[in-house]
């Protein structure tokens, strides 16, 4: 200890549930939520509906291409010339790799590198799916392309080019897929978020349809229309123009996913730390454990004690860099001895793998394999 684990039986359960939740759509795996080559391969081989990977950086896409992966979509724009050049080389060798763009500058930078190497490169337009209300932006700050008026000049520039072409359109509705609406003790806020989600689902579907139909009318019909995340599969799958969905976090099902009303996946991944102190009869202290998730700093980003049941973080210490104290909530809970493990669930999915070199794979109560994380192969992309 410390070590990270992946319960393959629960992963298999999540794979089946996600495949069913996608309906008739194919599913692209979000690598940022997995960060393990062997786990990515395991999921992709589990069901024919899983096709392709959404990468989070050019360097990661190159790494996966070197490992034999194909059908790679960059989920975010890339600007550094070195990353673009390496991916253009892979495209020139016949790999299916699509760049993400959301402005003329992205298009022109990729176009210039592609032209210099005599390679024609596919692009995907990232459409903003956030909803704006008076005094409130319900969503995240991603693309400046918020509708057809802003998409049109970028699309026209791509169509005129001889070195790039428009392969796809992506729109990630983060406010639907990534915001919990069943948070304990927040009934009023939960109700408001559910109302906003319901309204936003209609808005993003109409926006995406309008963009796709206008692209078709100008002769630039996208072959790929990507939508969704684990938290919005149920709504995104209903959109006729959508050709594929993205899922990632649901395979591991981290702690934040406990706060959604519309779905529930099994807690398949986590980590264990060791009890090294017993400062009081009802308190144990573990070595390490301060694996805090990214995003706005708040209690929900802390790892959650999982097993044994009945443990809670101390409010004024939380999960610490070198020690994490835990309080037993009831006298009926078993006492922990020095050296015992305490299992936690990370608040987010893939960030767990940035802390450990491998995932111990568990099946039927036994360790059956060991999957290297990106970190375990010596890679760290962001």
Secondary structure, DSSP 8 states (H G I E B T S, - for coil): --EEEEEHHHHHHHHHHHHHHTTTSEEEEEGGGT--HHHHHHHHTT-TTEEEEEESSHHHHHHHHHTT--SEEESS----HHHHHHHHHHHHTT--EEEEE-SHHHHHHHHHHHHHHT--EEEEEE----EEETTEEES----S--SHHHHHHHHHHHHH-SSEEEEEEEE--HHHHS--S--TT-HHHHHHHHHHHHHHHHHHHHHHHHHHHHHHHTT---SEEEE--GGGHHHHTT-TT--EEEE-HHHH--GGGGG-SS------EEEEEEEEEEEETTEEEEE------SSS-SGGGS-EEEESSSEEE-TTT-S-SSEEEEEES-TTS----TT-EEEEE-SSSGGGGGS-SEEEEEETTEEEEEEE-TGGGT----
